[in-house]
Amino acid sequence: MSPTTMSMFISSLATGTIITASSFHWLMAWIGLEINTLAILPMISKQHHPRSTEACTKYFLTQAAASAMILFSSTTNAWLTGTWDITQLSAPMSTTLLTMAIAMKLGLAPMHFWLPEVLQGSTMKTAMIITTWQKLAPMSLIFITANNLQTTLMLLLAMLSTFTGGWGGLNQTQLRKMMAYSSIAHLGWMIAISTLMTNIMTLNLMIYITMTLSAFYMFSLSNSKTIQDISTTWTASPMMTLLIMLILMSLGGLPPLTGFMPKWLILEELTTQNLTTTSTIMALSALLSLFFYLRLSYTSTLTMSPNLTTNEHKWRFKPTMKPKMLMYPLIISLAALPITPMLTL
């Protein structure tokens, strides 16, 4: 794909997201979502491989169905209330339909089955876009309509997503599928707090995007697609191996890394709202996610893949990895925990 064509698609992606995030009319929000979907499809199918074509088809069908549900929800709400304003979502049927449609667009459980398959059929950079930028438009709709959404339904989706994200990632060997289930689990945490405190949800989204961007960029630089690939990364760049381990630990939510911050704030708010059972289930589900992050970290740093030579480092090629672009995302991903008290004021 030529740079001009790629820049056009990326511009369309940005335009669609901005239109949706800045809209107060349901039709404009729907148009933004459609532009967003149509722009990402050629990027998924650019490999000209049956797997990428299948991933593109699955993505199109799920996103088109979710967009149709959003349009039906907004039309029903306009019929019952007489307004197309996004903030005036008061009809219970429309609220439920919108929640399920956004859950399908984001890949929340139980509408998550498309996400691992689509990421597996995409390139690493396209998968990075799907798990980060493509979450912004649906999350902006949740942010705008948060006061009208049903808290019980959102908490149910959150518990299902955190459990499914942790449980589904345990049996994976492909990094893109593991990151897909990681995305499902993190989105579950965001959805849990969405109707209670939208500022914490926004903070969680920003931290999630930063950590996921760093992880995918590391995998792309090291050309790692499976657990076996990542176990040989240290022969090319030991420093990158250390950074990958720290980012994975941050994604798992271990203190003193940044990933602990949103989980801490969300569990604190849930217990304040007397949702002790929900917070306990989500905390236990986070242990499942932490297990496969630990397994990946152990494989990448503490084990050596079988080789036929006694030379430990690659000698044919000089390492060309220069992750200078990662400096700021890495700092945010690993060292932003001390500023948490300022964010809770």
C-alpha positions in Angstrom: 0.0 0.0 0.0 1.4 3.4 -1.1 2.2 6.0 1.6 -0.4 8.4 0.0 -3.1 5.8 0.2 -2.2 4.9 3.8 -2.1 8.5 4.9 -5.6 9.0 3.3 -7.0 6.1 5.3 -5.3 7.3 8.5 -6.8 10.7 8.0 -10.2 9.2 7.5 -9.8 7.2 10.7 -9.0 10.4 12.6 -11.8 12.3 11.0 -14.4 9.6 11.8 -13.4 9.5 15.4 -13.4 13.3 15.8 -16.9 13.5 14.2 -18.3 11.0 16.6 -16.6 12.4 19.7 -17.8 16.0 18.9 -21.3 15.2 17.8 -24.5 15.9 19.7 -26.8 14.6 16.9 -27.2 10.8 16.6 -27.0 10.8 12.8 -23.6 12.6 12.8 -22.3 10.2 15.4 -23.4 7.3 13.3 -21.7 8.8 10.2 -18.5 9.2 12.1 -18.6 5.5 13.2 -19.2 4.5 9.5 -16.3 6.5 8.2 -14.1 5.0 10.9 -15.1 1.5 10.0 -14.7 2.0 6.2 -11.3 3.5 6.7 -9.9 0.6 8.7 -11.1 -2.2 6.4 -8.5 -1.7 3.6 -5.8 -1.6 6.3 -6.9 -5.0 7.7 -7.0 -6.7 4.2 -3.9 -5.1 2.8 -1.9 -8.4 3.1 -3.9 -10.1 0.3 -4.0 -13.3 2.4 -7.1 -15.5 3.0 -6.7 -15.0 6.8 -6.6 -11.2 6.5 -9.6 -11.3 4.1 -11.5 -13.4 6.6 -10.6 -10.9 9.4 -11.7 -8.0 7.3 -15.1 -9.7 6.6 -15.6 -10.5 10.3 -14.8 -7.0 11.3 -17.1 -5.5 8.7 -20.1 -7.7 9.7 -19.8 -7.1 13.4 -19.3 -3.3 13.0 -22.1 -3.0 10.5 -24.5 -4.9 12.8 -23.4 -2.7 15.8 -23.9 0.5 13.7 -27.4 -0.7 12.6 -28.3 -1.3 16.3 -27.1 2.2 17.2 -29.1 3.7 14.4 -32.2 1.7 15.5 -31.6 2.7 19.1 -31.4 6.4 18.2 -34.4 6.3 15.9 -36.5 4.6 18.6 -35.4 7.2 21.2 -36.2 10.0 18.8 -39.7 8.5 18.2 -40.4 8.2 21.9 -38.8 11.5 23.1 -39.0 13.7 20.1 -35.3 14.6 20.1 -32.1 13.4 18.3 -29.8 14.9 21.0 -27.3 12.3 22.2 -27.5 13.5 25.8 -31.3 13.0 25.9 -31.3 9.2 25.9 -34.1 8.4 28.2 -36.0 5.5 26.7 -35.1 2.2 28.5 -35.3 0.2 25.3 -33.0 2.6 23.4 -30.5 2.6 26.3 -30.3 -1.2 26.4 -29.9 -1.4 22.6 -27.2 1.3 22.6 -25.3 -0.5 25.4 -25.3 -3.8 23.6 -24.3 -2.1 20.3 -21.3 -0.3 21.9 -20.4 -3.6 23.6 -20.3 -5.2 20.2 -18.2 -2.4 18.7 -15.7 -2.5 21.5 -15.5 -6.3 21.7 -16.9 -6.6 25.3 -18.0 -10.1 26.4 -20.2 -11.8 25.4 -19.9 -10.1 22.0 -16.1 -10.4 22.0 -15.5 -13.4 19.6 -14.6 -11.3 16.6 -11.8 -9.4 18.3 -9.1 -12.1 18.7 -9.7 -13.5 15.2 -9.6 -10.0 13.6 -6.3 -9.2 15.4 -4.8 -12.5 14.4 -5.6 -11.9 10.8 -4.1 -8.3 10.8 -0.5 -7.0 10.9 0.9 -6.0 14.2 0.5 -2.3 13.4 -3.1 -2.7 12.3 -3.8 -4.7 15.4 -2.4 -1.8 17.4 -4.8 0.6 15.7 -7.8 -1.6 16.3 -7.0 -2.0 20.0 -6.2 1.6 20.7 -7.6 4.3 18.3 -10.7 2.3 17.3 -11.8 2.3 20.9 -12.0 6.1 21.2 -15.3 6.7 19.2 -17.4 4.1 21.1 -15.9 5.2 24.4 -16.8 8.8 23.6 -20.4 7.8 23.1 -20.3 6.1 26.6 -18.8 9.2 28.1 -21.6 11.4 26.6 -24.5 9.1 27.6 -23.0 7.9 30.9 -25.7 9.5 33.0 -28.5 7.6 31.1 -27.0 4.2 30.9 -28.1 1.3 33.2 -25.5 0.8 35.9 -26.5 -2.9 36.5 -26.1 -3.8 32.8 -22.8 -2.1 32.6 -21.5 -3.8 35.7 -22.6 -7.2 34.4 -20.8 -6.6 31.1 -17.8 -5.4 33.1 -17.6 -8.6 35.2 -18.1 -10.8 32.1 -15.4 -9.0 30.2 -12.8 -9.0 33.0 -13.3 -12.7 33.5 -13.4 -13.6 29.8 -10.3 -11.5 29.1 -8.4 -13.3 31.8 -9.7 -16.8 31.1 -9.4 -16.6 27.3 -5.8 -15.4 27.4 -4.6 -18.4 29.4 -4.6 -20.8 26.5 -3.0 -18.5 23.8 0.4 -18.7 22.3 -0.1 -15.9 19.7 0.8 -12.5 21.0 -2.0 -10.7 19.0 -4.6 -13.0 20.5 -3.2 -12.4 24.0 -3.4 -8.7 23.5 -6.9 -9.0 22.2 -8.0 -10.7 25.5 -6.0 -8.2 27.4 -8.0 -5.5 25.6 -11.3 -7.2 26.6 -10.2 -7.3 30.2 -9.1 -3.7 30.3 -12.3 -2.5 28.6 -14.2 -4.4 31.3 -12.6 -2.2 34.0 -13.4 1.0 32.0 -17.1 -0.1 31.6 -17.4 -0.9 35.3 -16.6 2.7 36.3 -18.3 4.4 33.3 -21.6 5.2 35.0 -20.1 6.1 38.4 -17.1 8.3 37.6 -16.3 9.2 34.0 -13.1 11.0 34.8 -11.6 7.7 36.1 -12.8 5.9 33.0 -11.1 8.5 30.8 -7.9 8.2 32.8 -8.0 4.4 32.5 -8.6 4.7 28.7 -5.5 7.0 28.4 -3.3 4.7 30.4 -4.6 1.6 28.6 -3.9 3.2 25.2 -0.4 4.3 26.2 0.6 0.8 27.6 -0.9 -1.0 24.6 0.8 1.2 22.1 4.1 0.6 23.9 3.6 -3.2 24.0 2.6 -3.5 20.3 5.4 -1.2 19.2 7.9 -3.4 21.1 6.5 -6.6 19.5 6.7 -4.9 16.1 10.3 -3.8 16.6 11.4 -7.2 17.8 9.4 -8.9 15.0 7.7 -11.2 17.6 4.4 -12.8 16.9 4.3 -15.8 19.2 5.6 -16.7 22.7 8.5 -18.6 21.1 9.5 -15.5 19.1 9.6 -13.3 22.2 11.8 -15.8 24.0 14.7 -15.0 21.6 14.3 -11.2 21.8 17.1 -10.9 24.4 19.7 -12.2 21.9 19.1 -9.0 19.8 18.4 -6.5 22.5 18.5 -7.3 26.2 17.2 -3.8 27.1 14.1 -4.3 24.9 13.5 -7.6 26.7 13.6 -5.8 30.1 11.2 -3.1 28.8 8.8 -5.7 27.4 8.7 -7.4 30.8 8.0 -4.1 32.6 5.2 -3.1 30.2 3.6 -6.5 30.6 3.8 -6.2 34.3 2.2 -2.7 34.0 -0.6 -4.2 31.9 -1.1 -6.8 34.6 -1.5 -4.0 37.2 1.4 -4.7 39.5 2.6 -1.9 41.7 4.7 0.3 41.5 4.0 0.5 37.8 1.4 2.8 36.2 -1.1 0.0 35.4 -1.8 -0.4 39.1 -3.3 3.1 39.2 -6.6 2.7 37.4 -7.3 -0.6 39.1 -6.7 1.0 42.5 -8.9 3.9 41.7 -11.7 1.8 40.3 -11.7 -0.7 43.1 -11.7 2.2 45.6 -14.8 3.8 43.9 -16.7 0.5 43.6 -16.2 -0.2 47.3 -17.2 3.3 48.2 -20.5 2.7 46.2 -21.0 -0.5 48.3 -20.4 -2.7 45.3 -18.1 -5.0 47.2 -19.1 -8.2 45.4 -18.5 -6.7 42.0 -15.1 -5.3 43.1 -14.1 -8.7 44.5 -15.1 -10.6 41.4 -13.2 -8.1 39.2 -10.1 -8.2 41.4 -10.0 -12.0 41.3 -10.5 -11.9 37.5 -7.5 -9.6 37.2 -5.4 -12.4 38.7 -6.2 -14.5 35.6 -4.9 -11.8 33.3 -1.8 -11.3 35.6 -1.0 -15.0 35.2 -0.6 -14.9 31.5 1.3 -11.7 31.7 3.7 -13.3 34.2 4.0 -16.4 31.9 4.9 -14.2 29.0 7.4 -12.2 31.1 9.0 -15.4 32.4 9.3 -16.8 28.9 10.9 -13.7 27.5 13.4 -13.0 30.3 14.1 -16.2 32.3 14.2 -18.9 29.7 16.3 -19.7 26.7 15.0 -21.3 23.5 16.8 -24.5 22.3 19.7 -23.8 19.9 22.3 -25.8 18.1 25.2 -23.4 18.7 27.1 -22.4 21.8 26.9 -18.7 20.9 24.2 -17.0 22.9 23.9 -13.7 20.8 23.1 -13.2 17.2 26.4 -12.6 15.3 25.2 -12.4 11.7 23.4 -9.0 11.9 23.9 -6.0 14.1 20.9 -5.0 16.1 19.0 -2.2 14.3 16.4 -1.6 17.0 16.3 2.1 18.0 13.1 2.6 20.1 13.7 6.3 20.7 10.1 7.1 19.9 9.1 4.9 22.8 10.7 7.2 25.5 7.6 9.2 26.5 5.0 6.3 26.2 7.4 4.1 28.3 7.8 6.8 31.0 4.0 7.1 31.2 3.5 3.3 31.1 6.0 2.6 33.8 6.4 5.6 36.1 3.2 7.5 36.4 2.0 5.9 39.7 3.4 8.6 42.0 1.0 11.3 40.5 -2.1 9.3 41.5 -2.9 11.3 44.6 -3.0 14.5 42.5 -5.6 12.8 40.2 -7.9 11.8 43.0 -8.3 15.3 44.5 
